[in-house]
């Protein structure tokens, strides 16, 4: 099916909007809200939401006119859904960063990697598919003391993550690029999302910062670049509609130091040696689903900042929230009761800045 034959002159200014979009991971935060947004878009004829679990009544209502299909993407049945639905755009938002309650790490890898392999194989076989958008993560860059000041899309990790969600994401990106090579007519878009934060989204970072006492690595103050949950949705929606092929770093402008984040949320830092951070964190948690893995430990030691020039210039997307604004919205939205009053912290910060500027003259 041709998407309206180009004559060579209109390639730059004509965007062919998707007609039938399939979204995986539709019962997760991003997949669910993206489905709802796309279903409200009159330019799209049909939205198919896919997940292995059934959505809550509230989520189903929010999905509006979207059609929900309960399917495990590891099952070849997904190929039938794509073929029968005449799907032209697939948004893969199903990769999970935390382990399922049963089965642990091996099950997670199986879900993430095997799911992506099956899904991309189905896309490859379906002539109707012209666009694939992959929700990936900045975790593919890893974190180390030798990192560049900012990672561009062409930087590869100095010590590639060897395990966990970061490793899965590197593999999944590889399969997505493979699909692009085998089907050059499919525009493959990879979005490497910075660590997300916001009032509604539950992430390792938001849980880590929610406790009254936050263990930190002694002598380290990592630079964090965040992404508001609504901006993550906005970027996914933009990529779905624009159909721009390529890999894009998606992150807010500006950074926040870990020490600053802890102060702004009114928490109390507890500096410990790196070797003890994992033990302290384990003690701090009542549930075993949120323990830090090696990659998260590295992130809390060294942080990570990406260059987002390509996102703004090529994808044409600019986040609404800065890193600091996204963080403050998370603190407000979560109703975190300050242990230390953040207003006092802010007045001290602005005083320090004023003094520094005076001395700077």
C-alpha positions, 0 to 999 in steps of 0.5 A: 500500500503506497502512502500517497506517492512522492514526486520528489518535491513534496518529501520535506513538507508533506507529513503522511499521518498514520491511519491505523496505530497499534500501541503495545504495553497499553496497560502501563502508564505511557502506553495507556495515556498515549492510546488515549491521546491518539484515540482523541486525534481525528486524523487517525482512523483507528487505534489498537491497544495491546497488552497481555493483561486487561485494562482497569475500567478507568483506563478502558474508559480513558482509551475512548474509541480505541480497540483493546486486544488482549494479546501477549506480543511473544505470541505469533498471534500479534502478526494476525492483529497487525495484518487483519487491522491493516496497521501502518504504525506500531508504537512499542511501549511495552518494555518493562524496567521492573521485574514481575512479581513471579519469575524475577529477572529471567521472566523480565528478559523473556518478556522484553527481548522475546516480545520485541523479536516477535513484534518486529518479525510481525512488522517485517512480514506486514506490508501495511506497516510503514512506521515503528516507534520504539520507547527506549531509555537513556540507560543504554548509555550506562553511567561511569566516572569516565562519561562525557559531559553529555551523551549524543545519540552517536556516543556508545557506553564506555562500559555497556550495561551487562544486565537488567533493563539497560541491557534489554534495551540495548538488545531491543534497539538492535532488533529495531535497527535490524528491522529498518535494514531489512525493510528500508521502507519502514521509518524506525524511530528510537526514543531514548527517554531520560529518567522520567518523573512526575506526580502520577508515574511510579519509577525507581527514581521517584520511589528512591527519593520518596523516603524521608532519608535518602542514602547517597554515595559519599563524595559523589553528587551526580548530575541528573537530567529528568523528563516530565511524564507528560513530556515523555507522552508528548515526545511519543505522540510527536514521533508517532505523528511525524514518522521521522526515522532515527534515534533521538535523545529525549530529555528536559533542558537543564540539570539538577544535582542529586544534593539539590533534588534531596534538598528541594524535596525536603528529604535528609541525605545519608551519605554512605560508602558506595559498597554500603548503598545497596545494603542501606537501600535494601533495609530502607524498603519494605518491598523487594520489587524496588531494590537497586540493581548495578546500573541504578547504583551507577546512576546514583553515583555518576548521573547522566546527561544527554544532548537533545539538539536532535530532538529539538531540530530534527524531531521538532519536539521541545519539552514543556518542563525543565528538569527542575520544574519536572522535579518540583511538579513530582514533589508537589503532586506526590504531596511529599511532606518535607522533613526539612522545609524546602522554602528555607532551602530555596531562600538559602540557595538564592542567597548563596547564588547572590553572594557568588554573583557579588564575589564573581564581579 
